[in-house]
């Protein structure tokens, strides 16, 4: 890790900075983390639908 970087700066897109600690000190997703996660899911494009040209699974017996 470079000097002057905090562990929160290492991978900002991971959402680590938006996690909160509970009473036991465990990390849990907070409201900011869930907003980040839902925004990420909303920007994803769905996978293409299977077509008749798709390869099919052949079961060998």
CHARMM internal coordinates of N, CA and C (Angstrom, degrees):
IC EDIT
DIST 1 N 1 CA 1.4539
DIST 1 CA 1 C 1.5308
ANGL 1 N 1 CA 1 C 107.98
DIST 1 C 2 N 1.3134
ANGL 1 CA 1 C 2 N 115.97
DIHE 1 N 1 CA 1 C 2 N 141.00
DIST 2 N 2 CA 1.4536
ANGL 1 C 2 N 2 CA 120.63
DIHE 1 CA 1 C 2 N 2 CA -178.64
DIST 2 CA 2 C 1.5211
ANGL 2 N 2 CA 2 C 110.76
DIHE 1 C 2 N 2 CA 2 C -72.25
DIST 2 C 3 N 1.3244
ANGL 2 CA 2 C 3 N 114.92
DIHE 2 N 2 CA 2 C 3 N 153.10
DIST 3 N 3 CA 1.4599
ANGL 2 C 3 N 3 CA 119.32
DIHE 2 CA 2 C 3 N 3 CA 176.61
DIST 3 CA 3 C 1.5231
ANGL 3 N 3 CA 3 C 109.58
DIHE 2 C 3 N 3 CA 3 C -64.29
DIST 3 C 4 N 1.3192
ANGL 3 CA 3 C 4 N 115.61
DIHE 3 N 3 CA 3 C 4 N 142.78
DIST 4 N 4 CA 1.4478
ANGL 3 C 4 N 4 CA 120.80
DIHE 3 CA 3 C 4 N 4 CA 178.81
DIST 4 CA 4 C 1.5200
ANGL 4 N 4 CA 4 C 113.48
DIHE 3 C 4 N 4 CA 4 C 86.61
DIST 4 C 5 N 1.3325
ANGL 4 CA 4 C 5 N 116.78
DIHE 4 N 4 CA 4 C 5 N -6.43
DIST 5 N 5 CA 1.4705
ANGL 4 C 5 N 5 CA 119.83
DIHE 4 CA 4 C 5 N 5 CA 178.16
DIST 5 CA 5 C 1.5166
ANGL 5 N 5 CA 5 C 109.11
DIHE 4 C 5 N 5 CA 5 C -93.61
DIST 5 C 6 N 1.2945
ANGL 5 CA 5 C 6 N 115.90
DIHE 5 N 5 CA 5 C 6 N 139.43
DIST 6 N 6 CA 1.4555
ANGL 5 C 6 N 6 CA 120.05
DIHE 5 CA 5 C 6 N 6 CA 174.67
DIST 6 CA 6 C 1.5191
ANGL 6 N 6 CA 6 C 107.92
DIHE 5 C 6 N 6 CA 6 C -95.03
DIST 6 C 7 N 1.3235
ANGL 6 CA 6 C 7 N 117.46
DIHE 6 N 6 CA 6 C 7 N 166.13
DIST 7 N 7 CA 1.4602
ANGL 6 C 7 N 7 CA 120.31
DIHE 6 CA 6 C 7 N 7 CA 177.57
DIST 7 CA 7 C 1.5291
ANGL 7 N 7 CA 7 C 110.75
DIHE 6 C 7 N 7 CA 7 C -64.78
DIST 7 C 8 N 1.3209
ANGL 7 CA 7 C 8 N 118.11
DIHE 7 N 7 CA 7 C 8 N -20.53
DIST 8 N 8 CA 1.4593
ANGL 7 C 8 N 8 CA 121.42
DIHE 7 CA 7 C 8 N 8 CA 177.68
DIST 8 CA 8 C 1.5318
ANGL 8 N 8 CA 8 C 111.56
DIHE 7 C 8 N 8 CA 8 C -77.00
DIST 8 C 9 N 1.3356
ANGL 8 CA 8 C 9 N 116.90
DIHE 8 N 8 CA 8 C 9 N -23.09
DIST 9 N 9 CA 1.4608
ANGL 8 C 9 N 9 CA 121.54
DIHE 8 CA 8 C 9 N 9 CA -178.47
DIST 9 CA 9 C 1.5206
ANGL 9 N 9 CA 9 C 112.44
DIHE 8 C 9 N 9 CA 9 C -87.48
DIST 9 C 10 N 1.3148
ANGL 9 CA 9 C 10 N 118.31
DIHE 9 N 9 CA 9 C 10 N -12.45
DIST 10 N 10 CA 1.4560
ANGL 9 C 10 N 10 CA 121.75
DIHE 9 CA 9 C 10 N 10 CA -172.50
DIST 10 CA 10 C 1.5254
ANGL 10 N 10 CA 10 C 112.28
DIHE 9 C 10 N 10 CA 10 C -58.91
DIST 10 C 11 N 1.3159
ANGL 10 CA 10 C 11 N 117.30
DIHE 10 N 10 CA 10 C 11 N -47.08
DIST 11 N 11 CA 1.4615
ANGL 10 C 11 N 11 CA 121.67
DIHE 10 CA 10 C 11 N 11 CA -177.68
DIST 11 CA 11 C 1.5240
ANGL 11 N 11 CA 11 C 107.34
DIHE 10 C 11 N 11 CA 11 C -142.78
DIST 11 C 12 N 1.3253
ANGL 11 CA 11 C 12 N 118.06
DIHE 11 N 11 CA 11 C 12 N 79.29
DIST 12 N 12 CA 1.4653
ANGL 11 C 12 N 12 CA 121.67
DIHE 11 CA 11 C 12 N 12 CA -173.15
DIST 12 CA 12 C 1.5230
ANGL 12 N 12 CA 12 C 113.83
DIHE 11 C 12 N 12 CA 12 C -58.89
DIST 12 C 13 N 1.3315
ANGL 12 CA 12 C 13 N 117.36
DIHE 12 N 12 CA 12 C 13 N -31.76
DIST 13 N 13 CA 1.4626
ANGL 12 C 13 N 13 CA 120.49
DIHE 12 CA 12 C 13 N 13 CA -177.95
DIST 13 CA 13 C 1.5271
ANGL 13 N 13 CA 13 C 112.69
DIHE 12 C 13 N 13 CA 13 C -71.81
DIST 13 C 14 N 1.3326
ANGL 13 CA 13 C 14 N 117.24
DIHE 13 N 13 CA 13 C 14 N -10.80
DIST 14 N 14 CA 1.4676
ANGL 13 C 14 N 14 CA 119.71
DIHE 13 CA 13 C 14 N 14 CA -177.62
DIST 14 CA 14 C 1.5244
ANGL 14 N 14 CA 14 C 111.92
DIHE 13 C 14 N 14 CA 14 C -70.94
DIST 14 C 15 N 1.3276
ANGL 14 CA 14 C 15 N 117.07
DIHE 14 N 14 CA 14 C 15 N -23.94
DIST 15 N 15 CA 1.4518
ANGL 14 C 15 N 15 CA 120.32
DIHE 14 CA 14 C 15 N 15 CA -179.07
DIST 15 CA 15 C 1.5164
ANGL 15 N 15 CA 15 C 113.66
DIHE 14 C 15 N 15 CA 15 C 88.04
DIST 15 C 16 N 1.3304
ANGL 15 CA 15 C 16 N 117.65
DIHE 15 N 15 CA 15 C 16 N 5.00
DIST 16 N 16 CA 1.4682
ANGL 15 C 16 N 16 CA 120.65
DIHE 15 CA 15 C 16 N 16 CA -178.41
DIST 16 CA 16 C 1.5247
ANGL 16 N 16 CA 16 C 111.96
DIHE 15 C 16 N 16 CA 16 C -56.65
DIST 16 C 17 N 1.3227
ANGL 16 CA 16 C 17 N 116.79
DIHE 16 N 16 CA 16 C 17 N -38.13
DIST 17 N 17 CA 1.4684
ANGL 16 C 17 N 17 CA 120.62
DIHE 16 CA 16 C 17 N 17 CA -177.85
DIST 17 CA 17 C 1.5254
ANGL 17 N 17 CA 17 C 111.71
DIHE 16 C 17 N 17 CA 17 C -66.05
DIST 17 C 18 N 1.3337
ANGL 17 CA 17 C 18 N 117.28
DIHE 17 N 17 CA 17 C 18 N -20.66
DIST 18 N 18 CA 1.4600
ANGL 17 C 18 N 18 CA 120.23
DIHE 17 CA 17 C 18 N 18 CA -179.16
DIST 18 CA 18 C 1.5345
ANGL 18 N 18 CA 18 C 112.65
DIHE 17 C 18 N 18 CA 18 C -92.09
DIST 18 C 19 N 1.3183
ANGL 18 CA 18 C 19 N 118.14
DIHE 18 N 18 CA 18 C 19 N -2.12
DIST 19 N 19 CA 1.4628
ANGL 18 C 19 N 19 CA 120.49
DIHE 18 CA 18 C 19 N 19 CA 175.83
DIST 19 CA 19 C 1.5265
ANGL 19 N 19 CA 19 C 109.24
DIHE 18 C 19 N 19 CA 19 C -76.80
DIST 19 C 20 N 1.3134
ANGL 19 CA 19 C 20 N 116.98
DIHE 19 N 19 CA 19 C 20 N 150.69
DIST 20 N 20 CA 1.4649
ANGL 19 C 20 N 20 CA 121.52
DIHE 19 CA 19 C 20 N 20 CA 178.07
DIST 20 CA 20 C 1.5240
ANGL 20 N 20 CA 20 C 108.92
DIHE 19 C 20 N 20 CA 20 C -121.76
DIST 20 C 21 N 1.3013
ANGL 20 CA 20 C 21 N 116.48
DIHE 20 N 20 CA 20 C 21 N 155.82
DIST 21 N 21 CA 1.4670
ANGL 20 C 21 N 21 CA 121.25
DIHE 20 CA 20 C 21 N 21 CA 178.47
DIST 21 CA 21 C 1.5173
ANGL 21 N 21 CA 21 C 109.63
DIHE 20 C 21 N 21 CA 21 C -94.94
DIST 21 C 22 N 1.3382
ANGL 21 CA 21 C 22 N 115.84
DIHE 21 N 21 CA 21 C 22 N 138.48
DIST 22 N 22 CA 1.4612
ANGL 21 C 22 N 22 CA 119.78
DIHE 21 CA 21 C 22 N 22 CA 177.12
DIST 22 CA 22 C 1.5327
ANGL 22 N 22 CA 22 C 109.40
DIHE 21 C 22 N 22 CA 22 C -88.51
DIST 22 C 23 N 1.3168
ANGL 22 CA 22 C 23 N 117.45
DIHE 22 N 22 CA 22 C 23 N -171.04
DIST 23 N 23 CA 1.4683
ANGL 22 C 23 N 23 CA 121.97
DIHE 22 CA 22 C 23 N 23 CA -177.26
DIST 23 CA 23 C 1.5206
ANGL 23 N 23 CA 23 C 112.91
DIHE 22 C 23 N 23 CA 23 C -62.18
DIST 23 C 24 N 1.3347
ANGL 23 CA 23 C 24 N 116.83
DIHE 23 N 23 CA 23 C 24 N -28.12
DIST 24 N 24 CA 1.4683
ANGL 23 C 24 N 24 CA 120.79
DIHE 23 CA 23 C 24 N 24 CA 179.43
DIST 24 CA 24 C 1.5193
ANGL 24 N 24 CA 24 C 112.43
DIHE 23 C 24 N 24 CA 24 C -88.12
DIST 24 C 25 N 1.3201
ANGL 24 CA 24 C 25 N 116.76
DIHE 24 N 24 CA 24 C 25 N -4.11
DIST 25 N 25 CA 1.4586
ANGL 24 C 25 N 25 CA 120.72
DIHE 24 CA 24 C 25 N 25 CA -179.24
DIST 25 CA 25 C 1.5215
ANGL 25 N 25 CA 25 C 113.42
DIHE 24 C 25 N 25 CA 25 C 90.93
DIST 25 C 26 N 1.3123
ANGL 25 CA 25 C 26 N 116.61
DIHE 25 N 25 CA 25 C 26 N 3.64
DIST 26 N 26 CA 1.4583
ANGL 25 C 26 N 26 CA 120.23
DIHE 25 CA 25 C 26 N 26 CA 179.05
DIST 26 CA 26 C 1.5180
ANGL 26 N 26 CA 26 C 109.89
DIHE 25 C 26 N 26 CA 26 C -79.41
DIST 26 C 27 N 1.3202
ANGL 26 CA 26 C 27 N 115.52
DIHE 26 N 26 CA 26 C 27 N 149.26
DIST 27 N 27 CA 1.4591
ANGL 26 C 27 N 27 CA 120.33
DIHE 26 CA 26 C 27 N 27 CA 177.20
DIST 27 CA 27 C 1.5164
ANGL 27 N 27 CA 27 C 109.77
DIHE 26 C 27 N 27 CA 27 C -81.16
DIST 27 C 28 N 1.3110
ANGL 27 CA 27 C 28 N 115.18
DIHE 27 N 27 CA 27 C 28 N 139.83
DIST 28 N 28 CA 1.4631
ANGL 27 C 28 N 28 CA 120.42
DIHE 27 CA 27 C 28 N 28 CA 176.23
DIST 28 CA 28 C 1.5228
ANGL 28 N 28 CA 28 C 107.47
DIHE 27 C 28 N 28 CA 28 C -143.19
DIST 28 C 29 N 1.3260
ANGL 28 CA 28 C 29 N 116.97
DIHE 28 N 28 CA 28 C 29 N 153.97
DIST 29 N 29 CA 1.4656
ANGL 28 C 29 N 29 CA 118.68
DIHE 28 CA 28 C 29 N 29 CA 179.41
DIST 29 CA 29 C 1.5209
ANGL 29 N 29 CA 29 C 110.52
DIHE 28 C 29 N 29 CA 29 C -70.92
DIST 29 C 30 N 1.3083
ANGL 29 CA 29 C 30 N 115.78
DIHE 29 N 29 CA 29 C 30 N 130.34
DIST 30 N 30 CA 1.4565
ANGL 29 C 30 N 30 CA 121.19
DIHE 29 CA 29 C 30 N 30 CA 175.91
DIST 30 CA 30 C 1.5169
ANGL 30 N 30 CA 30 C 110.03
DIHE 29 C 30 N 30 CA 30 C -98.21
DIST 30 C 31 N 1.3075
ANGL 30 CA 30 C 31 N 116.35
DIHE 30 N 30 CA 30 C 31 N -176.21
DIST 31 N 31 CA 1.4653
ANGL 30 C 31 N 31 CA 121.35
DIHE 30 CA 30 C 31 N 31 CA -179.18
DIST 31 CA 31 C 1.5330
ANGL 31 N 31 CA 31 C 111.53
DIHE 30 C 31 N 31 CA 31 C -59.82
DIST 31 C 32 N 1.3414
ANGL 31 CA 31 C 32 N 116.81
DIHE 31 N 31 CA 31 C 32 N -41.79
DIST 32 N 32 CA 1.4688
ANGL 31 C 32 N 32 CA 119.90
DIHE 31 CA 31 C 32 N 32 CA -179.51
DIST 32 CA 32 C 1.5244
ANGL 32 N 32 CA 32 C 110.96
DIHE 31 C 32 N 32 CA 32 C -64.69
DIST 32 C 33 N 1.3308
ANGL 32 CA 32 C 33 N 117.11
DIHE 32 N 32 CA 32 C 33 N -38.47
DIST 33 N 33 CA 1.4613
ANGL 32 C 33 N 33 CA 120.87
DIHE 32 CA 32 C 33 N 33 CA 178.67
DIST 33 CA 33 C 1.5354
ANGL 33 N 33 CA 33 C 110.32
DIHE 32 C 33 N 33 CA 33 C -64.62
DIST 33 C 34 N 1.3154
ANGL 33 CA 33 C 34 N 116.58
DIHE 33 N 33 CA 33 C 34 N -44.22
DIST 34 N 34 CA 1.4624
ANGL 33 C 34 N 34 CA 120.03
DIHE 33 CA 33 C 34 N 34 CA -179.56
DIST 34 CA 34 C 1.5282
ANGL 34 N 34 CA 34 C 111.55
DIHE 33 C 34 N 34 CA 34 C -65.13
DIST 34 C 35 N 1.3381
ANGL 34 CA 34 C 35 N 116.63
DIHE 34 N 34 CA 34 C 35 N -37.30
DIST 35 N 35 CA 1.4660
ANGL 34 C 35 N 35 CA 119.72
DIHE 34 CA 34 C 35 N 35 CA 175.48
DIST 35 CA 35 C 1.5242
ANGL 35 N 35 CA 35 C 110.85
DIHE 34 C 35 N 35 CA 35 C -62.15
DIST 35 C 36 N 1.3282
ANGL 35 CA 35 C 36 N 116.45
DIHE 35 N 35 CA 35 C 36 N -43.64
DIST 36 N 36 CA 1.4547
ANGL 35 C 36 N 36 CA 121.71
DIHE 35 CA 35 C 36 N 36 CA 178.47
DIST 36 CA 36 C 1.5255
ANGL 36 N 36 CA 36 C 110.54
DIHE 35 C 36 N 36 CA 36 C -62.46
DIST 36 C 37 N 1.3331
ANGL 36 CA 36 C 37 N 117.34
DIHE 36 N 36 CA 36 C 37 N -45.02
DIST 37 N 37 CA 1.4579
ANGL 36 C 37 N 37 CA 122.28
DIHE 36 CA 36 C 37 N 37 CA -179.40
DIST 37 CA 37 C 1.5270
ANGL 37 N 37 CA 37 C 111.11
DIHE 36 C 37 N 37 CA 37 C -63.60
DIST 37 C 38 N 1.3209
ANGL 37 CA 37 C 38 N 117.21
DIHE 37 N 37 CA 37 C 38 N -45.86
DIST 38 N 38 CA 1.4620
ANGL 37 C 38 N 38 CA 120.32
DIHE 37 CA 37 C 38 N 38 CA -179.37
DIST 38 CA 38 C 1.5321
ANGL 38 N 38 CA 38 C 111.59
DIHE 37 C 38 N 38 CA 38 C -66.40
DIST 38 C 39 N 1.3224
ANGL 38 CA 38 C 39 N 117.15
DIHE 38 N 38 CA 38 C 39 N -35.19
DIST 39 N 39 CA 1.4650
ANGL 38 C 39 N 39 CA 120.11
DIHE 38 CA 38 C 39 N 39 CA 176.85
DIST 39 CA 39 C 1.5273
ANGL 39 N 39 CA 39 C 109.83
DIHE 38 C 39 N 39 CA 39 C -66.27
DIST 39 C 40 N 1.3130
ANGL 39 CA 39 C 40 N 117.54
DIHE 39 N 39 CA 39 C 40 N -37.16
DIST 40 N 40 CA 1.4561
ANGL 39 C 40 N 40 CA 121.40
DIHE 39 CA 39 C 40 N 40 CA 178.44
DIST 40 CA 40 C 1.5250
ANGL 40 N 40 CA 40 C 110.65
DIHE 39 C 40 N 40 CA 40 C -66.11
DIST 40 C 41 N 1.3130
ANGL 40 CA 40 C 41 N 116.70
DIHE 40 N 40 CA 40 C 41 N -44.74
DIST 41 N 41 CA 1.4609
ANGL 40 C 41 N 41 CA 120.91
DIHE 40 CA 40 C 41 N 41 CA 179.34
DIST 41 CA 41 C 1.5246
ANGL 41 N 41 CA 41 C 110.74
DIHE 40 C 41 N 41 CA 41 C -64.03
DIST 41 C 42 N 1.3156
ANGL 41 CA 41 C 42 N 117.25
DIHE 41 N 41 CA 41 C 42 N -37.70
DIST 42 N 42 CA 1.4600
ANGL 41 C 42 N 42 CA 121.21
DIHE 41 CA 41 C 42 N 42 CA -178.33
DIST 42 CA 42 C 1.5231
ANGL 42 N 42 CA 42 C 111.94
DIHE 41 C 42 N 42 CA 42 C -67.66
DIST 42 C 43 N 1.3268
ANGL 42 CA 42 C 43 N 118.25
DIHE 42 N 42 CA 42 C 43 N -25.34
DIST 43 N 43 CA 1.4637
ANGL 42 C 43 N 43 CA 120.65
DIHE 42 CA 42 C 43 N 43 CA -178.35
DIST 43 CA 43 C 1.5245
ANGL 43 N 43 CA 43 C 112.37
DIHE 42 C 43 N 43 CA 43 C -91.14
DIST 43 C 44 N 1.3134
ANGL 43 CA 43 C 44 N 118.51
DIHE 43 N 43 CA 43 C 44 N -7.17
DIST 44 N 44 CA 1.4608
ANGL 43 C 44 N 44 CA 121.94
DIHE 43 CA 43 C 44 N 44 CA 179.94
DIST 44 CA 44 C 1.5242
ANGL 44 N 44 CA 44 C 109.81
DIHE 43 C 44 N 44 CA 44 C -75.46
DIST 44 C 45 N 1.3105
ANGL 44 CA 44 C 45 N 116.18
DIHE 44 N 44 CA 44 C 45 N 141.50
DIST 45 N 45 CA 1.4558
ANGL 44 C 45 N 45 CA 119.38
DIHE 44 CA 44 C 45 N 45 CA 174.98
DIST 45 CA 45 C 1.5270
ANGL 45 N 45 CA 45 C 108.46
DIHE 44 C 45 N 45 CA 45 C -90.29
DIST 45 C 46 N 1.2982
ANGL 45 CA 45 C 46 N 117.17
DIHE 45 N 45 CA 45 C 46 N 139.50
DIST 46 N 46 CA 1.4640
ANGL 45 C 46 N 46 CA 119.23
DIHE 45 CA 45 C 46 N 46 CA -179.42
DIST 46 CA 46 C 1.5252
ANGL 46 N 46 CA 46 C 110.53
DIHE 45 C 46 N 46 CA 46 C -67.85
DIST 46 C 47 N 1.3280
ANGL 46 CA 46 C 47 N 117.45
DIHE 46 N 46 CA 46 C 47 N 152.74
DIST 47 N 47 CA 1.4691
ANGL 46 C 47 N 47 CA 119.41
DIHE 46 CA 46 C 47 N 47 CA 178.21
DIST 47 CA 47 C 1.5259
ANGL 47 N 47 CA 47 C 110.11
DIHE 46 C 47 N 47 CA 47 C -65.93
DIST 47 C 48 N 1.3196
ANGL 47 CA 47 C 48 N 117.07
DIHE 47 N 47 CA 47 C 48 N 153.66
DIST 48 N 48 CA 1.4686
ANGL 47 C 48 N 48 CA 118.76
DIHE 47 CA 47 C 48 N 48 CA -179.86
DIST 48 CA 48 C 1.5306
ANGL 48 N 48 CA 48 C 110.57
DIHE 47 C 48 N 48 CA 48 C -65.04
DIST 48 C 49 N 1.2910
ANGL 48 CA 48 C 49 N 114.74
DIHE 48 N 48 CA 48 C 49 N 148.48
DIST 49 N 49 CA 1.4614
ANGL 48 C 49 N 49 CA 120.05
DIHE 48 CA 48 C 49 N 49 CA 178.70
DIST 49 CA 49 C 1.5299
ANGL 49 N 49 CA 49 C 109.60
DIHE 48 C 49 N 49 CA 49 C -71.86
DIST 49 C 50 N 1.3094
ANGL 49 CA 49 C 50 N 115.17
DIHE 49 N 49 CA 49 C 50 N 149.82
DIST 50 N 50 CA 1.4563
ANGL 49 C 50 N 50 CA 119.45
DIHE 49 CA 49 C 50 N 50 CA 176.86
DIST 50 CA 50 C 1.5270
ANGL 50 N 50 CA 50 C 109.00
DIHE 49 C 50 N 50 CA 50 C -67.50
DIST 50 C 51 N 1.2880
ANGL 50 CA 50 C 51 N 115.53
DIHE 50 N 50 CA 50 C 51 N 139.37
DIST 51 N 51 CA 1.4644
ANGL 50 C 51 N 51 CA 119.68
DIHE 50 CA 50 C 51 N 51 CA 179.17
DIST 51 CA 51 C 1.5194
ANGL 51 N 51 CA 51 C 109.00
DIHE 50 C 51 N 51 CA 51 C -117.13
DIST 51 C 52 N 1.2965
ANGL 51 CA 51 C 52 N 115.51
DIHE 51 N 51 CA 51 C 52 N 174.54
DIST 52 N 52 CA 1.4599
ANGL 51 C 52 N 52 CA 118.98
DIHE 51 CA 51 C 52 N 52 CA 178.46
DIST 52 CA 52 C 1.5169
ANGL 52 N 52 CA 52 C 111.02
DIHE 51 C 52 N 52 CA 52 C -69.94
DIST 52 C 53 N 1.3395
ANGL 52 CA 52 C 53 N 117.35
DIHE 52 N 52 CA 52 C 53 N -17.59
DIST 53 N 53 CA 1.4644
ANGL 52 C 53 N 53 CA 120.77
DIHE 52 CA 52 C 53 N 53 CA 178.25
DIST 53 CA 53 C 1.5224
ANGL 53 N 53 CA 53 C 112.06
DIHE 52 C 53 N 53 CA 53 C -85.11
DIST 53 C 54 N 1.3230
ANGL 53 CA 53 C 54 N 117.39
DIHE 53 N 53 CA 53 C 54 N -1.84
DIST 54 N 54 CA 1.4590
ANGL 53 C 54 N 54 CA 121.06
DIHE 53 CA 53 C 54 N 54 CA -179.00
DIST 54 CA 54 C 1.5198
ANGL 54 N 54 CA 54 C 110.10
DIHE 53 C 54 N 54 CA 54 C -69.86
DIST 54 C 55 N 1.3194
ANGL 54 CA 54 C 55 N 117.04
DIHE 54 N 54 CA 54 C 55 N 145.67
DIST 55 N 55 CA 1.4620
ANGL 54 C 55 N 55 CA 118.70
DIHE 54 CA 54 C 55 N 55 CA 174.26
DIST 55 CA 55 C 1.5303
ANGL 55 N 55 CA 55 C 109.10
DIHE 54 C 55 N 55 CA 55 C -63.85
DIST 55 C 56 N 1.3013
ANGL 55 CA 55 C 56 N 116.32
DIHE 55 N 55 CA 55 C 56 N 145.56
DIST 56 N 56 CA 1.4486
ANGL 55 C 56 N 56 CA 120.41
DIHE 55 CA 55 C 56 N 56 CA -179.72
DIST 56 CA 56 C 1.5150
ANGL 56 N 56 CA 56 C 110.18
DIHE 55 C 56 N 56 CA 56 C -107.54
DIST 56 C 57 N 1.2925
ANGL 56 CA 56 C 57 N 115.62
DIHE 56 N 56 CA 56 C 57 N 158.07
DIST 57 N 57 CA 1.4526
ANGL 56 C 57 N 57 CA 121.85
DIHE 56 CA 56 C 57 N 57 CA 178.26
DIST 57 CA 57 C 1.5210
ANGL 57 N 57 CA 57 C 108.88
DIHE 56 C 57 N 57 CA 57 C -82.16
DIST 57 C 58 N 1.3071
ANGL 57 CA 57 C 58 N 115.97
DIHE 57 N 57 CA 57 C 58 N 128.23
DIST 58 N 58 CA 1.4535
ANGL 57 C 58 N 58 CA 120.81
DIHE 57 CA 57 C 58 N 58 CA 177.87
DIST 58 CA 58 C 1.5240
ANGL 58 N 58 CA 58 C 108.27
DIHE 57 C 58 N 58 CA 58 C -106.02
DIST 58 C 59 N 1.2959
ANGL 58 CA 58 C 59 N 116.08
DIHE 58 N 58 CA 58 C 59 N 125.57
DIST 59 N 59 CA 1.4607
ANGL 58 C 59 N 59 CA 120.41
DIHE 58 CA 58 C 59 N 59 CA 179.59
DIST 59 CA 59 C 1.5205
ANGL 59 N 59 CA 59 C 108.31
DIHE 58 C 59 N 59 CA 59 C -93.18
DIST 59 C 60 N 1.3186
ANGL 59 CA 59 C 60 N 114.62
DIHE 59 N 59 CA 59 C 60 N 121.88
DIST 60 N 60 CA 1.4604
ANGL 59 C 60 N 60 CA 119.53
DIHE 59 CA 59 C 60 N 60 CA 177.82
DIST 60 CA 60 C 1.4998
ANGL 60 N 60 CA 60 C 109.95
DIHE 59 C 60 N 60 CA 60 C -93.66
DIST 60 C 61 N 1.3096
ANGL 60 CA 60 C 61 N 117.81
DIHE 60 N 60 CA 60 C 61 N 134.74
DIST 61 N 61 CA 1.4620
ANGL 60 C 61 N 61 CA 121.24
DIHE 60 CA 60 C 61 N 61 CA 179.45
DIST 61 CA 61 C 1.4935
ANGL 61 N 61 CA 61 C 110.45
DIHE 60 C 61 N 61 CA 61 C -115.66
END
COOR INIT
IC SEED 1 N 1 CA 1 C
IC BUILD
